[in-house]
Amino acid sequence: MAVLAALLILASGLGATALVQQAGQKVDAVKITQQIAPGQSIPNAAIEQIRVSKDTDVPYVRWDQRGQLAKYFAVSAIPADTLLTGPMLTTKTGLSSDQGVVGLSLKAGQFPPGLREGDKVRVLWVGKDITRAPVPGATATAAPGASGSSGITLADTAVVRQVFKAEAGASNANLSLSITVAADKSGPIAQAASAGEVALVLLSADQKN
């Protein structure tokens, strides 16, 4: 009897240990590392792997699902250091049919320092060869701003959609961001951006309306 009692106690102890181990199991989930603007897709550069409790009721996005994120957009702004959950995502872009999003990679002198999401800017073409301007019949106009040189206005008003943090090893003088513009302006801006011939001018308060 003593031996049987000892075996029962041992079995009970092992069972409790198994329950504790199961309750403490962790799984890999997606963490947002930099702020995502409303309607913005989730870039690979803005996520990292994080361990969370398997038993949590939070509808987190599993790390092995990260490849599906390209299909989704942020319902609202997602702060950095946030565990990504399903309700934060939507299949809608958050853009109207007459809007487009253009990604820009700018060097020092092509943008005013301190740009933030929501800022309104004027988009200029600052190439030197007027025959290569991305808009037909364009004429150069005086345009004081980031580059301090004349330029051709590609969009009178655009909204900074997202500003991305510089990657490790990248020059602090460079800036990657996306802007929301009228759909008919997105093509010329993308063309000029691919040639590195875009500059932004921050609009003053009385120019933003």
Solvent accessible surface area in square Angstrom, and as a share of the most:
residue,aa,sasa,rsa
1,M,191,0.85
2,A,84,0.65
3,V,111,0.64
4,L,96,0.48
5,A,47,0.37
6,A,57,0.44
7,L,101,0.50
8,L,113,0.56
9,I,127,0.65
10,L,106,0.53
11,A,60,0.46
12,S,76,0.49
13,G,37,0.36
14,L,114,0.56
15,G,35,0.34
16,A,54,0.42
17,T,67,0.39
18,A,54,0.42
19,L,124,0.62
20,V,107,0.62
21,Q,120,0.53
22,Q,108,0.48
23,A,61,0.47
24,G,48,0.46
25,Q,82,0.36
26,K,104,0.44
27,V,33,0.19
28,D,44,0.23
29,A,0,0.00
30,V,0,0.00
31,K,41,0.18
32,I,0,0.00
33,T,35,0.20
34,Q,14,0.06
35,Q,81,0.36
36,I,0,0.00
37,A,5,0.04
38,P,76,0.48
39,G,7,0.06
40,Q,20,0.09
41,S,38,0.25
42,I,10,0.05
43,P,38,0.24
44,N,124,0.64
45,A,63,0.49
46,A,0,0.00
47,I,21,0.11
48,E,77,0.34
49,Q,89,0.39
50,I,57,0.29
51,R,139,0.51
52,V,20,0.11
53,S,38,0.25
54,K,111,0.47
55,D,84,0.43
56,T,48,0.28
57,D,144,0.75
58,V,65,0.38
59,P,79,0.49
60,Y,40,0.15
61,V,13,0.08
62,R,108,0.39
63,W,49,0.17
64,D,105,0.54
65,Q,52,0.23
66,R,95,0.35
67,G,69,0.66
68,Q,89,0.40
69,L,7,0.03
70,A,84,0.65
71,K,135,0.57
72,Y,69,0.26
73,F,42,0.18
74,A,1,0.01
75,V,82,0.47
76,S,65,0.42
77,A,49,0.38
78,I,4,0.02
79,P,80,0.51
80,A,37,0.29
81,D,108,0.56
82,T,26,0.15
83,L,46,0.23
84,L,0,0.00
85,T,17,0.10
86,G,36,0.35
87,P,99,0.62
88,M,55,0.24
89,L,27,0.13
90,T,38,0.22
91,T,94,0.55
92,K,154,0.65
93,T,53,0.31
94,G,65,0.62
95,L,50,0.25
96,S,60,0.38
97,S,120,0.77
98,D,93,0.48
99,Q,75,0.33
100,G,13,0.12
101,V,59,0.34
102,V,10,0.06
103,G,56,0.54
104,L,8,0.04
105,S,84,0.54
106,L,4,0.02
107,K,138,0.58
108,A,68,0.53
109,G,36,0.35
110,Q,26,0.12
111,F,29,0.12
112,P,22,0.14
113,P,124,0.78
114,G,65,0.63
115,L,15,0.07
116,R,171,0.62
117,E,59,0.27
118,G,51,0.49
119,D,22,0.11
120,K,65,0.28
121,V,0,0.00
122,R,62,0.23
123,V,0,0.00
124,L,2,0.01
125,W,6,0.02
126,V,34,0.19
127,G,16,0.15
128,K,206,0.87
129,D,60,0.31
130,I,83,0.42
131,T,118,0.69
132,R,128,0.47
133,A,19,0.15
134,P,16,0.10
135,V,38,0.22
136,P,136,0.86
137,G,81,0.77
138,A,24,0.18
139,T,100,0.58
140,A,66,0.51
141,T,67,0.39
142,A,93,0.72
143,A,14,0.11
144,P,112,0.70
145,G,37,0.35
146,A,25,0.19
147,S,47,0.30
148,G,62,0.59
149,S,55,0.35
150,S,68,0.44
151,G,4,0.03
152,I,7,0.04
153,T,50,0.29
154,L,5,0.03
155,A,4,0.03
156,D,95,0.49
157,T,65,0.38
158,A,2,0.02
159,V,52,0.30
160,V,1,0.01
161,R,25,0.09
162,Q,0,0.00
163,V,33,0.19
164,F,45,0.19
165,K,133,0.56
166,A,60,0.46
167,E,127,0.57
168,A,112,0.87
169,G,91,0.87
170,A,47,0.37
171,S,57,0.37
172,N,144,0.74
173,A,47,0.36
174,N,66,0.34
175,L,28,0.14
176,S,50,0.32
177,L,2,0.01
178,S,5,0.03
179,I,0,0.00
180,T,16,0.09
181,V,5,0.03
182,A,48,0.37
183,A,43,0.33
184,D,113,0.58
185,K,82,0.35
186,S,28,0.18
187,G,45,0.43
188,P,33,0.21
189,I,0,0.00
190,A,47,0.37
191,Q,104,0.46
192,A,3,0.02
193,A,25,0.19
194,S,101,0.65
195,A,54,0.42
196,G,45,0.43
197,E,29,0.13
198,V,1,0.01
199,A,0,0.00
200,L,0,0.00
201,V,20,0.12
202,L,79,0.40
203,L,5,0.02
204,S,56,0.36
205,A,84,0.65
206,D,122,0.63
207,Q,84,0.37
208,K,65,0.28
209,N,178,0.91
